[in-house]
């Protein structure tokens, strides 16, 4: 599965983290805060052993920002090293024509790397959402203390310049993301709709 599950026996907390939603940063956070005793875990195996796990958290991200972040990652890596991501893709066309073609190809060739966020958490209904964009403040409410959340980023392009994600969008690209990640947009609407000035983003799903 393309998501991490981290359990703290000490705190009775489960965190779900998906790629391009703080995946690398949360791993680093666990490493830098050993006192929290987070370990990568198999949820189903744990639940067979104990039935008192009640605190589930999932780190989520604005679907439109996540789509661009995925493209920036793809456009910056050595694709030969990540062959499994591009099975069935027209890589030459992808490199030449950018974000729009990336969206069209992930719409056609679905795989675990670009799976919608909501699919990872259908097995649990009691989780609480933590927005990646506001993670330090929201982690403070959970743990009762301040943490510096490491912003690990595997995307060199994004590290060099904080790009405006909205600049990647025209009406066609908005429509593509709304189609590909329809359930994410419905699921996360309450978290992110207020960040946009009109309803073409989260409206009319």
C-alpha positions in Angstrom: 0.0 0.0 0.0 1.3 3.5 -0.8 0.9 4.9 2.7 2.7 4.7 6.0 1.1 3.7 9.3 2.9 4.9 12.4 1.8 3.8 15.9 2.9 5.1 19.2 2.2 2.6 22.0 3.1 5.3 24.6 0.4 7.7 23.3 -2.0 5.2 21.7 -2.0 7.3 18.5 -2.1 6.1 14.9 -0.9 8.3 12.1 -1.6 7.6 8.4 0.6 9.4 5.9 0.3 9.2 2.1 2.9 10.2 -0.6 3.1 13.9 -1.3 1.3 14.6 2.0 4.3 15.0 4.3 5.4 11.3 3.8 9.1 12.0 4.1 8.7 14.7 6.6 6.7 12.6 9.0 9.3 9.9 8.9 11.9 12.5 9.8 9.7 13.9 12.5 9.5 10.4 14.1 13.3 10.0 13.9 13.9 13.4 15.5 11.4 12.8 18.4 12.2 9.3 19.7 10.4 10.0 23.0 7.1 9.8 21.2 8.0 6.2 20.3 6.4 6.0 16.9 7.0 2.9 14.9 5.8 1.8 11.5 3.0 -0.7 12.1 0.5 -3.0 10.5 -2.9 -1.8 11.6 -4.8 -5.0 11.0 -2.3 -7.1 12.9 -2.3 -4.6 15.8 -6.1 -4.6 16.0 -6.1 -8.3 16.4 -4.0 -7.9 19.5 -5.8 -5.0 21.1 -9.1 -3.3 20.7 -8.4 0.0 22.5 -6.8 1.9 19.6 -9.1 4.9 19.2 -6.9 7.9 18.2 -6.5 7.9 14.4 -5.0 10.8 12.5 -4.4 11.3 8.8 -2.2 14.0 7.2 -4.1 15.5 4.3 -3.2 18.0 1.6 -5.0 20.3 -0.8 -5.7 18.1 -3.8 -4.8 20.8 -6.3 -1.5 21.5 -4.6 -0.8 17.8 -4.3 -1.3 17.2 -8.0 1.2 19.9 -8.9 3.7 18.6 -6.3 3.4 15.1 -7.8 4.2 16.6 -11.3 7.2 18.6 -9.9 8.5 15.4 -8.4 8.1 13.5 -11.7 9.7 16.3 -13.7 12.7 16.4 -11.5 13.7 12.8 -11.0 15.7 10.3 -13.0 12.8 8.4 -14.5 14.9 5.4 -15.2 15.3 4.8 -11.5 11.5 4.9 -10.9 10.3 2.7 -13.8 7.3 1.3 -11.8 5.8 4.7 -11.7 5.6 5.0 -15.5 4.4 1.7 -16.7 2.2 2.3 -19.7 3.1 6.0 -19.8 4.4 7.9 -22.9 7.4 9.2 -21.1 8.7 11.3 -24.1 5.3 13.0 -24.3 5.2 13.5 -20.6 8.6 15.2 -20.6 7.8 17.4 -23.5 4.3 18.6 -22.7 4.2 19.0 -18.9 1.5 19.1 -16.3 -1.5 18.8 -18.5 -0.1 15.6 -20.1 0.8 14.3 -16.7 -2.8 14.7 -15.5 -4.1 13.0 -18.7 -1.7 10.1 -18.3 -2.4 9.5 -14.6 -6.1 9.6 -15.4 -5.6 6.8 -18.0 -2.9 4.8 -16.1 -3.9 4.6 -12.5 -1.3 3.3 -10.0 -0.5 3.4 -6.3 1.8 6.4 -6.6 -1.0 8.8 -7.6 -3.9 7.2 -5.8 -6.5 9.5 -4.2 -5.9 10.3 -0.6 -9.2 9.0 0.7 -8.6 5.5 -0.6 -6.0 4.9 2.1 -8.3 5.4 5.0 -11.6 3.7 4.1 -10.7 1.0 6.7 -11.0 3.5 9.5 -13.9 5.9 10.0 -12.8 7.6 13.3 -9.7 9.4 12.1 -9.1 13.2 12.5 -7.7 15.2 9.6 -4.5 17.2 10.0 -3.7 19.6 7.2 -0.2 19.5 6.0 -0.3 23.2 5.3 -1.0 23.9 9.0 0.7 20.9 10.5 2.8 22.5 13.2 -0.2 24.2 14.8 -2.3 21.1 14.5 0.4 18.8 15.9 0.6 21.2 18.9 -3.1 20.6 19.7 -2.5 16.9 19.6 0.7 16.7 21.7 0.3 19.8 23.8 3.8 21.1 22.9 5.5 22.7 20.0 7.4 20.8 17.4 9.4 22.0 14.5 8.1 19.8 11.7 10.9 19.1 9.2 9.9 20.0 5.7 11.7 17.3 3.8 11.1 17.6 0.1 12.2 15.1 -2.5 11.4 17.6 -5.3 14.5 19.7 -6.1 12.4 22.1 -8.2 10.1 22.8 -5.3 13.0 23.3 -3.0 14.7 25.8 -5.2 11.6 28.0 -5.6 8.3 27.9 -3.9 6.1 27.8 -7.0 2.6 29.2 -7.0 0.6 26.0 -7.6 -2.3 27.9 -9.0 -0.2 29.1 -11.9 -0.2 25.6 -13.3 -4.0 25.6 -13.7 -6.3 26.6 -16.4 -9.9 25.5 -16.8 -8.9 22.2 -18.4 -6.4 21.3 -15.7 -8.9 22.1 -13.0 -11.5 19.9 -14.6 -8.9 17.0 -14.9 -8.0 17.2 -11.2 -11.7 17.4 -10.3 -12.3 14.2 -12.3 -9.2 12.2 -11.2 -9.5 13.2 -7.5 -13.2 13.7 -7.3 -13.6 11.9 -4.0 -10.7 13.7 -2.4 -12.2 17.0 -3.3 -15.5 16.1 -1.8 -13.8 14.6 1.3 -11.6 17.6 1.8 -13.9 20.4 0.7 -14.5 21.6 4.2 -10.7 21.8 4.8 -9.7 23.8 1.7 -12.7 25.4 0.0 -12.2 28.7 1.9 -8.7 29.1 0.4 -10.2 29.8 -3.0 -11.8 32.9 -4.3 -14.5 31.2 -6.4 -16.3 27.9 -6.7 -14.7 26.6 -9.9 -12.2 24.7 -7.7 -14.4 22.9 -5.1 -17.8 23.6 -6.5 -19.9 21.6 -9.0 -18.3 18.2 -8.3 
